[in-house]
């Protein structure tokens, strides 16, 4: 069982996934800093000097001064400002991932347009090839 586990962990896609998770976590921290420190202050200023991270609804009736004060006192609050920040962070991350995937797909389409399949062995060959490099079949140049 240990050998099987070692083989599982040593496979390339598991290691790639681990690297992606670490990079994703680091990227999440960058986006959080970007949202909290760069994007939200101007938006809050435009909306009347509102700091979204400090917006909350008091459920205790004791009117705490801040979300932190309410949490320190153990008072129930709905911290909807933090939710707004998290939604904006999510949208930024989703947009960046969209842009990356879009570029990857565009590159794949360019490569696919530059190649064709050999009718004999179905391997990918350049569009203008007159002979397949995999099976040496003669091809008609179209």
C-alpha positions in Angstrom: 0.0 0.0 0.0 2.9 2.4 0.8 4.4 1.7 -2.7 1.1 2.4 -4.3 0.7 5.6 -2.4 4.2 6.7 -3.3 3.5 6.0 -7.0 0.3 8.0 -6.8 2.0 11.0 -5.2 4.9 10.8 -7.7 2.7 10.9 -10.7 3.0 14.2 -12.6 -0.6 15.4 -12.4 -0.7 15.1 -8.6 2.5 17.2 -8.2 1.1 19.7 -10.8 -2.1 19.9 -8.8 -0.1 20.6 -5.6 1.9 23.3 -7.3 -1.3 24.8 -8.6 -2.9 24.9 -5.2 0.2 26.6 -3.7 0.3 29.2 -6.5 -3.4 29.7 -6.2 -3.2 30.4 -2.5 -0.4 32.9 -3.1 -2.4 34.5 -5.9 -5.5 34.7 -3.6 -3.4 36.7 -1.1 -2.3 39.1 -3.8 -5.9 39.6 -5.0 -7.1 40.1 -1.4 -4.5 42.8 -0.9 -5.4 44.4 -4.2 -9.1 44.4 -3.4 -8.8 45.6 0.2 -6.0 48.1 -0.4 -6.4 49.4 -3.9 -9.8 48.8 -5.4 -12.2 49.1 -2.5 -11.0 52.5 -1.1 -11.8 54.5 -4.3 -15.1 52.7 -4.6 -15.9 53.5 -1.0 -14.9 57.1 -1.6 -17.2 57.4 -4.6 -20.0 55.9 -2.5 -19.6 58.4 0.3 -16.5 57.4 2.2 -17.7 53.9 3.0 -15.2 51.2 4.1 -16.9 48.0 3.0 -15.0 45.8 5.4 -16.6 47.7 8.3 -20.2 47.3 7.2 -22.3 45.1 9.4 -25.7 44.5 10.9 -25.9 44.3 14.7 -28.1 41.5 15.9 -27.5 42.0 19.6 -29.1 45.4 20.0 -26.0 46.7 21.9 -24.7 48.8 19.0 -21.0 47.9 18.9 -18.6 50.4 17.4 -17.1 48.0 14.9 -17.2 44.4 13.6 -14.1 43.7 15.6 -15.5 45.1 18.8 -18.7 43.0 18.4 -16.7 39.8 17.7 -14.4 40.5 20.7 -17.5 40.9 22.9 -19.1 37.8 21.4 -22.1 39.7 20.0 -23.8 38.4 16.9 -23.4 40.5 13.7 -23.9 40.0 10.0 -20.6 41.2 8.4 -22.0 41.9 4.9 -19.1 44.3 4.1 -16.6 41.4 4.2 -18.9 39.5 1.9 -18.8 42.4 -0.6 -15.0 42.4 -0.5 -15.0 38.6 -1.0 -17.4 38.8 -3.9 -15.2 41.4 -5.6 -12.1 39.3 -4.9 -13.8 36.3 -6.4 -14.8 38.2 -9.5 -11.3 39.5 -10.0 -9.8 35.9 -9.7 -12.5 34.5 -12.0 -11.8 37.2 -14.6 -8.0 36.6 -14.5 -8.5 32.8 -14.8 -10.9 33.5 -17.7 -8.2 35.6 -19.5 -5.6 32.9 -18.9 -7.8 30.1 -20.2 -8.8 32.3 -23.2 -5.2 32.8 -24.2 -4.5 29.0 -23.8 -7.5 28.2 -26.0 -6.4 30.8 -28.6 -2.9 29.2 -28.7 -4.4 25.7 -29.1 -6.6 26.9 -32.0 -3.6 28.4 -33.7 -1.6 25.2 -33.4 -4.7 23.2 -34.6 -5.0 25.5 -37.6 -1.4 24.9 -38.5 -1.7 21.1 -38.5 -3.8 18.4 -40.0 -4.2 14.7 -39.3 -2.4 12.1 -41.4 -5.1 10.0 -43.1 -3.1 6.9 -42.5 -1.9 7.1 -38.9 -4.0 10.1 -37.6 -0.9 11.8 -36.2 -0.7 15.6 -36.3 1.5 16.9 -39.2 2.0 20.4 -40.6 -0.6 21.6 -43.1 1.9 21.8 -46.1 3.5 18.4 -45.5 3.7 16.1 -48.4 4.9 13.1 -46.3 3.9 12.0 -42.8 6.8 12.1 -40.4 5.3 9.3 -38.2 4.3 6.7 -40.8 6.1 8.0 -44.0 2.8 7.9 -46.0 2.8 10.1 -49.1 0.2 12.9 -48.8 -1.4 14.9 -51.5 -0.7 18.6 -51.0 -4.0 20.5 -51.1 
